[in-house]
């Protein structure tokens, strides 16, 4: 009797373990799928800017090539990890903004503020940059007149406060099949998987702007 | 040599820069404007006769693809884009070429050569032909002439006299060019100095053909073709 009981207890425990392992595997696969998409047009358009600067023998060219290399390395290798140093992620965010600014017209006003203790912290890659990709797509790209993007990142203890505002542009969405970039839905799902109960996301659509506010417990 | 008027529709300044350079290096192209979006271009198209658009696809407000769909008589189009996935749709919209960014000057030349070839046949300079009418340039005006209304065309020195139901126009064109422009189904050459409207023939007598009220000589080299075409009708 006792033997039988302990035998079934083992079985239950084993089944639970198996189930947990399966769940974990599923999450890993899903995360991988969610990460696999970065808009390839960004790279070709940036290469086109580089080509233009090369024709002009523009002084900004060498620095831009380095920024693009860094960004490609991030997308191809670094972002495979579930968590990476926050400092690295923020460097790439800045490089991404610099490359987008290079492509934009003079009427785009970009403000970037990063403050607090960013060293010794970890973050899931590709989250912040996805919000930025959206901001450029809907804001800067949505108008040929005055546009703005305001980014404010504050780190206090292990809390990261991310606020991103951009003008509401008009975009005539071209159907690009699977290449629509990372997308907000995608990022929401990643947050649920990687920061369960440890994130607050608030996306507001105001009259003239979009405001994204994200709070993360790192 | 006349230059073809073109505009760039592209929102990224560095991408504009490449096209601007390429166009200025091309002897047959004249850059009229650089537009950051399609609506800007629309305004220019209504004011000027533009032969060629360099058109980006991913643009603010209105995409290049949808812009072309709004135009009733679009100029020739070369798409310039980072999106390979629109090539099929682009060509369905009768784009002359589809350039993937970044592209070389050689690739650009190839696309422009296709445009020039298209512009040289069969529509060119003083004559634009579309279905049932042509535009003829005379006394600094572009006259719209119904093909049905033309009686005959006569070469006078370096000019062509075009006689219709209502007007006589003196056009600076060559016989060869006129013959290329006019549809064979409606017109026939009968003399080194005359093209006549088939439908205006009243009768043929000896070496003369009566076209409306005018008696026109039939040249020896053209006689057979004229008689053959009449036989076919019978």
Contacts between the chains, C-beta under 8 A, distances in Angstrom:
chain1	res1	chain2	res2	distance
A	41	B	58	7.2
A	41	B	82	4.4
A	41	B	83	6.1
A	44	B	82	3.8
A	44	B	100	7.5
A	44	B	101	5.8
A	44	B	102	7.5
A	45	B	12	7.0
A	45	B	15	7.6
A	45	B	82	4.9
A	45	B	101	6.6
A	47	B	101	7.5
A	47	B	102	5.6
A	48	B	12	7.7
A	48	B	14	7.1
A	48	B	15	5.6
A	48	B	18	7.2
A	48	B	82	6.7
A	48	B	101	4.0
A	48	B	102	4.3
A	49	B	12	7.1
A	49	B	14	4.2
A	49	B	15	7.2
A	50	B	102	7.8
A	51	B	18	6.6
A	51	B	101	7.9
A	51	B	102	3.8
A	52	B	14	3.9
A	52	B	15	6.6
A	52	B	17	4.8
A	52	B	18	4.8
A	52	B	102	7.9
A	53	B	14	6.7
A	55	B	17	7.5
A	55	B	18	6.4
A	55	B	21	6.1
A	56	B	17	6.9
A	102	B	14	7.1
A	103	B	12	4.9
A	103	B	13	7.9
A	103	B	14	6.4
A	103	B	15	7.9
A	104	B	12	7.4
A	104	B	13	8.0
A	105	B	11	7.0
A	105	B	12	7.7
A	105	B	13	5.6
A	105	B	36	6.7
A	106	B	13	7.7
A	141	B	11	7.4
A	141	B	58	7.3
A	141	B	60	6.1
A	142	B	60	5.5
A	142	B	61	7.5
A	143	B	60	5.3
A	143	B	61	7.4
A	144	B	11	5.9
A	144	B	36	3.7
A	144	B	37	4.5
A	144	B	40	7.4
A	144	B	60	5.1
A	144	B	61	7.6
A	169	B	60	6.4
A	170	B	60	6.8
A	170	B	61	4.9
A	171	B	60	7.1
A	171	B	61	7.7
A	172	B	59	7.3
A	172	B	61	6.3
A	172	B	62	5.0
A	172	B	63	4.3
A	172	B	66	5.8
A	173	B	63	8.0
A	174	B	57	6.1
A	174	B	58	6.0
A	174	B	63	4.8
A	174	B	65	6.6
A	174	B	83	7.2
A	174	B	86	7.1
A	176	B	83	6.5
A	176	B	85	6.0
A	177	B	85	6.1
A	179	B	85	7.3
